[in-house]
Amino acid sequence: MKLFALFILTFVIAASAFGQEAITETLKIDEFGMIFCCDFGARVDNALIAQRASPGSRIYIVFYGAKQYQVTRRNKLGKERIVPVNPMRDEFGDFQRGFQKRASFLKADMKDFEIVNGGYREFLSIEMWIVPEGAQPPELTPTVDEKDVIFRKGRPQFFRSVCDWIG
């Protein structure tokens, strides 16, 4: 009886492991805004799992910069208020460098990824897509024209430095 139960359990596990269907068309697997580094790493892990279930596919990460960020600041009395902050130029390049750092920590191969500058939206948005071999890449959907974005001075270092303590 125990041997029969072990056989049935093994059969069910094997059937569920091989029962996954390969992805045949471009599929959005995630979309998010500003998140913590550990959450971002978990989302990249999930994307890699989806990509490995469909051999030959690639993960497209589309970065949409924000027209303006809403940042919480504290005054001397400890009261919080939300302050609008303009973006800096080359935030996409900063995101690329930060992602490469995170991917190397995860020991992910960069050939599995395509990082795309999607333009600008009202708020920062990052989309993850899985694109099977031979399928069309995702269509970019910016909502704000770059000429309407007011940039502040300086060089962005948020994405590059936010995960430094990990690696």
C-alpha positions as CSV (number, residue, x, y, z in Angstrom):
1,M,0.0,0.0,0.0
2,K,2.8,2.4,0.9
3,L,4.6,1.6,-2.4
4,F,1.4,2.3,-4.3
5,A,0.9,5.6,-2.6
6,L,4.5,6.5,-3.3
7,F,4.0,5.6,-7.0
8,I,0.9,7.8,-7.2
9,L,2.6,10.7,-5.5
10,T,5.6,10.4,-7.9
11,F,3.3,10.3,-10.9
12,V,1.3,13.4,-9.8
13,I,4.6,15.4,-9.2
14,A,6.0,14.3,-12.6
15,A,2.8,15.2,-14.4
16,S,2.6,18.6,-12.9
17,A,6.3,19.3,-13.6
18,F,6.0,18.4,-17.3
19,G,2.5,19.8,-17.8
20,Q,3.5,23.4,-18.2
21,E,2.8,24.9,-21.6
22,A,5.4,26.9,-23.4
23,I,4.6,30.6,-24.1
24,T,3.9,31.2,-27.8
25,E,3.1,35.0,-27.9
26,T,4.4,38.1,-26.2
27,L,3.1,38.2,-22.6
28,K,3.4,41.0,-20.0
29,I,4.4,39.2,-16.8
30,D,4.8,42.2,-14.5
31,E,4.5,46.0,-14.2
32,F,5.5,48.1,-11.2
33,G,6.8,51.6,-10.2
34,M,9.4,52.5,-7.6
35,I,10.0,49.4,-5.4
36,F,12.7,48.2,-3.0
37,C,15.8,46.4,-4.3
38,C,14.8,43.0,-2.8
39,D,11.3,43.2,-4.3
40,F,12.9,44.0,-7.7
41,G,15.2,41.0,-7.4
42,A,12.3,38.7,-6.6
43,R,10.4,40.0,-9.7
44,V,13.5,39.4,-11.9
45,D,13.7,35.9,-10.4
46,N,10.0,35.3,-11.4
47,A,10.7,36.6,-14.9
48,L,13.7,34.2,-15.2
49,I,11.5,31.3,-14.1
50,A,8.9,32.2,-16.8
51,Q,11.7,32.5,-19.4
52,R,13.2,29.1,-18.6
53,A,9.8,27.5,-19.0
54,S,9.8,28.7,-22.6
55,P,13.3,27.9,-24.1
56,G,14.6,30.5,-26.6
57,S,12.5,33.3,-25.2
58,R,13.9,36.6,-23.9
59,I,12.8,39.0,-21.2
60,Y,12.1,42.5,-22.3
61,I,12.3,45.1,-19.5
62,V,10.8,48.4,-20.6
63,F,11.7,51.5,-18.5
64,Y,9.4,54.5,-18.6
65,G,10.9,57.5,-16.8
66,A,8.6,59.8,-14.7
67,K,7.6,63.2,-15.7
68,Q,7.8,64.1,-12.0
69,Y,8.3,62.1,-8.9
70,Q,6.3,62.5,-5.7
71,V,8.8,62.3,-2.8
72,T,8.0,62.3,0.9
73,R,10.1,64.7,2.9
74,R,10.2,65.4,6.6
75,N,10.7,68.9,8.1
76,K,12.6,69.6,11.4
77,L,9.5,68.9,13.4
78,G,9.1,65.4,11.9
79,K,6.0,66.2,9.8
80,E,5.9,64.5,6.4
81,R,4.8,66.2,3.2
82,I,4.8,65.2,-0.4
83,V,7.1,67.2,-2.6
84,P,7.2,67.0,-6.5
85,V,10.7,66.4,-7.8
86,N,11.8,66.6,-11.4
87,P,13.7,63.8,-13.0
88,M,17.4,63.9,-14.1
89,R,18.7,63.1,-17.5
90,D,20.0,59.6,-18.2
91,E,17.9,57.8,-15.7
92,F,17.5,55.0,-18.2
93,G,21.3,54.6,-18.3
94,D,21.4,54.6,-14.5
95,F,18.6,51.9,-14.5
96,Q,20.6,49.8,-17.0
97,R,23.7,49.9,-14.8
98,G,21.7,49.1,-11.7
99,F,20.0,46.2,-13.4
100,Q,23.3,44.8,-14.6
101,K,24.6,44.9,-11.0
102,R,21.4,43.2,-9.7
103,A,21.5,40.6,-12.5
104,S,25.2,39.7,-11.7
105,F,24.2,39.3,-8.1
106,L,21.5,36.9,-9.2
107,K,24.0,35.2,-11.6
108,A,21.6,35.8,-14.5
109,D,22.9,35.8,-18.0
110,M,22.4,39.2,-19.6
111,K,21.8,37.6,-23.0
112,D,18.4,36.6,-21.6
113,F,17.4,40.2,-21.2
114,E,16.6,43.2,-23.5
115,I,16.4,46.5,-21.6
116,V,14.4,49.1,-23.6
117,N,13.9,52.8,-23.0
118,G,10.2,53.3,-23.3
119,G,10.2,57.1,-23.0
120,Y,8.2,58.9,-20.3
121,R,4.9,58.6,-18.4
122,E,3.3,60.6,-15.6
123,F,4.9,58.2,-13.0
124,L,7.9,55.8,-13.2
125,S,6.8,52.5,-14.6
126,I,8.8,49.3,-15.4
127,E,7.2,46.5,-17.4
128,M,8.6,43.0,-17.8
129,W,7.6,41.0,-20.9
130,I,8.4,37.5,-22.0
131,V,8.9,37.3,-25.8
132,P,9.2,33.9,-27.3
133,E,11.6,33.2,-30.2
134,G,10.1,34.7,-33.4
135,A,7.4,36.8,-31.6
136,Q,7.1,40.6,-31.9
137,P,8.7,42.6,-29.1
138,P,6.2,44.6,-26.9
139,E,4.9,47.9,-28.3
140,L,6.1,51.0,-26.4
141,T,3.3,53.1,-24.8
142,P,4.8,56.4,-23.5
143,T,2.2,59.0,-22.4
144,V,4.4,62.1,-21.9
145,D,6.5,63.7,-24.7
146,E,10.1,64.2,-23.6
147,K,9.9,67.9,-24.5
148,D,7.3,68.3,-21.7
149,V,9.7,66.9,-19.1
150,I,11.7,69.4,-17.0
151,F,15.0,68.0,-16.0
152,R,16.9,69.0,-12.8
153,K,20.7,69.2,-12.7
154,G,22.9,66.4,-11.6
155,R,23.6,62.8,-12.4
156,P,21.2,60.0,-11.4
157,Q,22.6,57.3,-9.1
158,F,19.5,55.8,-7.5
159,F,19.3,52.5,-9.3
160,R,23.0,52.1,-9.4
161,S,23.5,52.7,-5.7
162,V,20.3,51.3,-4.2
163,C,21.6,47.7,-4.3
164,D,25.2,48.4,-3.4
165,W,24.9,46.8,0.0
166,I,23.8,43.5,-1.6
167,G,26.7,42.9,-4.0
